[in-house]
Amino acid sequence: MDIAILLYDDMTLLDAIGPYEVLRSLPGTRIRFVTVDGAPIRPDTRALTLVPEAGIDAVTTADIVLVPGGPGDALMQADERVCRWLRAIDATTTWTTSVCTGSLILGAAGLLQGRRATSHWMAYDQLASHGALPTAHRFVEDGKYITAAGVSAGIDMALELMRRIAGDEIAQAIQLAIEYDPQPPFDSGSPTKAPATVVELVRAVSADMLAERRNATATCQ
Amino acid sequence: MDIAILLYDDMTLLDAIGPYEVLRSLPGTRIRFVTVDGAPIRPDTRALTLVPEAGIDAVTTADIVLVPGGPGDALMQADERVCRWLRAIDATTTWTTSVCTGSLILGAAGLLQGRRATSHWMAYDQLASHGALPTAHRFVEDGKYITAAGVSAGIDMALELMRRIAGDEIAQAIQLAIEYDPQPPFDSGSPTKAPATVVELVRAVSADMLAERRNATATCQ
């Protein structure tokens, strides 16, 4: 099982590392982290540097491709090299997947046209602008395309993917190995569950970032 | 708020990146990833390289220190530089924390003597060998020491820590921002919930790694 995970500057690390920690546990799996030009990247906090295995040109086929999200998605959506790579590798995949606003990058490459898909709950409008049908679920499957909701949702999506690929017992074993028995102190992980004041707070704090992203976003089609 | 996160070869990435994604969202937070000698490290899969901000000698105080786990913990438990650093920085912290078998590293430094603590469910015996009192909860608080269970438990612990530090509303906002509304396809994330066959499967697959770790583990006290 060959898995390619795209990394890029200003991405959100958990988007990639959550599902990676699930997918990498399947015996016989090779995970390759790639960046556009093979150069190291820094995530949105700039708190560390990640050195990938290769550039995208060196990884042209995969059983699963995974695209994480984060503020840097705007540049990825507008990057023709990323678009071309995603379209080409998508032609070889069994599953094409994203976490959070990674779905906007799949969308910019034209891969979600007319498909049900999800993204971070604050990014549905941008998903629609790429021709996708925003669908508010933890993860959404449409054909071979599985898109997960914001950040932490990639863990759930990856477990479901493991269930599909390797069966219930292996998926359950991976869940147990990473002790994924969630017990958050609050039940405020979705805008339908969080108090209205909390939803407003997150929207307010994110307003500038969202506006900047909308202005910067182009599509490479 | 100064947060120091230890990285080391053969660690489990999600142990660090889960809580990082929560803690980094608190306004005014500075997160510093450190390695023993400041050199880059590769996690247990060797799938990528992480370049830290500094070596441990350059980061001698912190409000929160966080120690992740993973197969590489054995070398960390036996490394006198790590022990000395942990004891010294612990004297400056408000919270000293770990995820998964990171608690064994805190234990090897003598910081959990007589304290209730947790770890990955397969590592309780080693925790006891460091004088701690293994306690099977998602995360365990004893004084300023908060230890989380395996891998993914660091996310829950970090949200609780945010609640303590910044209050309910900020913690809920962070949970919403990372859309942490867990919906795993199974309820098999703890040995008390998973089918017995799944527990045995994970124990069998991990047997060699656990034996190797037990043989390699020393304490630096």
Contacts between the chains, C-beta under 8 A, distances in Angstrom:
chain1	res1	chain2	res2	distance
A	7	B	48	7.8
A	12	B	21	7.1
A	13	B	17	5.1
A	13	B	20	7.0
A	13	B	21	6.4
A	14	B	17	5.5
A	14	B	18	6.5
A	14	B	20	7.8
A	14	B	21	4.0
A	14	B	178	6.7
A	17	B	13	5.0
A	17	B	14	5.5
A	17	B	17	4.2
A	17	B	18	7.8
A	18	B	14	6.5
A	18	B	17	7.8
A	18	B	18	7.5
A	20	B	13	7.0
A	20	B	14	7.8
A	20	B	47	7.6
A	21	B	12	7.1
A	21	B	13	6.4
A	21	B	14	4.0
A	21	B	151	6.7
A	21	B	152	7.8
A	24	B	45	5.1
A	24	B	47	7.0
A	31	B	45	6.4
A	31	B	47	4.7
A	32	B	47	7.1
A	33	B	47	5.9
A	33	B	48	4.5
A	40	B	51	7.0
A	45	B	24	5.1
A	45	B	31	6.4
A	47	B	20	7.6
A	47	B	24	7.0
A	47	B	31	4.7
A	47	B	32	7.2
A	47	B	33	5.9
A	47	B	53	6.7
A	48	B	7	7.8
A	48	B	33	4.5
A	48	B	50	5.7
A	48	B	51	6.2
A	48	B	52	5.9
A	48	B	53	6.5
A	49	B	50	7.3
A	49	B	51	3.9
A	50	B	48	5.8
A	50	B	49	7.3
A	50	B	50	6.0
A	50	B	51	7.6
A	51	B	40	7.0
A	51	B	48	6.2
A	51	B	49	3.8
A	51	B	50	7.5
A	51	B	51	6.5
A	52	B	48	5.9
A	53	B	47	6.7
A	53	B	48	6.5
A	100	B	179	7.6
A	120	B	179	6.3
A	121	B	179	6.4
A	138	B	181	6.9
A	138	B	183	4.3
A	149	B	179	5.1
A	149	B	181	7.7
A	150	B	177	7.6
A	150	B	178	6.4
A	150	B	179	2.9
A	151	B	21	6.7
A	151	B	177	7.6
A	151	B	178	4.0
A	151	B	179	5.5
A	151	B	180	7.4
A	152	B	21	7.8
A	152	B	155	6.9
A	152	B	178	5.1
A	152	B	179	6.0
A	152	B	180	4.4
A	152	B	181	7.9
A	152	B	182	7.2
A	153	B	179	5.7
A	153	B	181	7.7
A	155	B	152	6.9
A	155	B	182	7.6
A	155	B	184	7.5
A	156	B	182	6.5
A	156	B	183	5.1
A	156	B	184	5.5
A	156	B	185	7.1
A	159	B	184	5.4
A	159	B	185	5.5
A	159	B	186	7.2
A	160	B	185	4.9
A	163	B	185	5.5
A	163	B	186	7.7
A	168	B	186	7.2
A	169	B	195	7.9
A	169	B	197	6.8
A	169	B	198	6.0
A	169	B	201	6.7
A	171	B	185	6.8
A	171	B	186	6.5
A	172	B	186	5.0
A	172	B	188	3.9
A	172	B	194	5.8
A	172	B	195	6.8
A	172	B	198	4.5
A	173	B	188	7.9
A	173	B	194	7.9
A	173	B	198	5.1
A	173	B	201	4.8
A	173	B	202	5.1
A	173	B	205	7.3
A	175	B	184	6.0
A	175	B	186	5.8
A	175	B	188	4.9
A	175	B	189	5.1
A	175	B	194	7.5
A	176	B	188	5.4
A	176	B	189	6.3
A	176	B	190	7.3
A	176	B	191	6.8
A	176	B	194	4.6
A	176	B	198	5.8
A	176	B	199	6.7
A	176	B	202	5.1
A	177	B	150	7.6
A	177	B	151	7.6
A	177	B	202	5.3
A	177	B	205	7.8
A	177	B	206	7.4
A	178	B	14	6.7
A	178	B	150	6.4
A	178	B	151	4.0
A	178	B	152	5.1
A	178	B	189	7.8
A	179	B	100	7.6
A	179	B	120	6.3
A	179	B	121	6.4
A	179	B	149	5.1
A	179	B	150	2.9
A	179	B	151	5.5
A	179	B	152	6.0
A	179	B	153	5.7
A	179	B	189	5.8
A	179	B	190	6.5
A	180	B	151	7.4
A	180	B	152	4.4
A	180	B	182	7.8
A	180	B	184	5.8
A	180	B	189	4.2
A	181	B	138	6.9
A	181	B	149	7.7
A	181	B	152	7.8
A	181	B	153	7.6
A	181	B	187	7.9
A	181	B	189	3.0
A	181	B	190	4.3
A	181	B	193	6.6
A	182	B	152	7.2
A	182	B	155	7.6
A	182	B	156	6.5
A	182	B	180	7.8
A	182	B	182	3.6
A	182	B	184	7.3
A	182	B	189	7.2
A	183	B	138	4.4
A	183	B	156	5.1
A	184	B	155	7.5
A	184	B	156	5.5
A	184	B	159	5.5
A	184	B	175	6.0
A	184	B	180	5.9
A	184	B	182	7.2
A	185	B	156	7.1
A	185	B	159	5.5
A	185	B	160	5.0
A	185	B	163	5.6
A	185	B	171	6.8
A	186	B	159	7.2
A	186	B	163	7.7
A	186	B	168	7.2
A	186	B	171	6.5
A	186	B	172	5.0
A	186	B	175	5.8
A	187	B	181	7.9
A	188	B	172	3.9
A	188	B	173	7.9
A	188	B	175	4.9
A	188	B	176	5.4
A	189	B	175	5.1
A	189	B	176	6.3
A	189	B	178	7.8
A	189	B	179	5.8
A	189	B	180	4.2
A	189	B	181	3.0
A	189	B	182	7.2
A	190	B	176	7.3
A	190	B	179	6.5
A	190	B	181	4.3
A	191	B	176	6.8
A	193	B	181	6.6
A	194	B	172	5.8
A	194	B	173	7.9
A	194	B	175	7.5
A	194	B	176	4.6
A	195	B	169	7.9
A	195	B	172	6.7
A	197	B	169	6.8
A	198	B	169	6.1
A	198	B	172	4.5
A	198	B	173	5.1
A	198	B	176	5.8
A	199	B	176	6.7
A	201	B	169	6.7
A	201	B	173	4.9
A	202	B	173	5.1
A	202	B	176	5.1
A	202	B	177	5.3
A	205	B	173	7.4
A	205	B	177	7.9
A	206	B	177	7.4
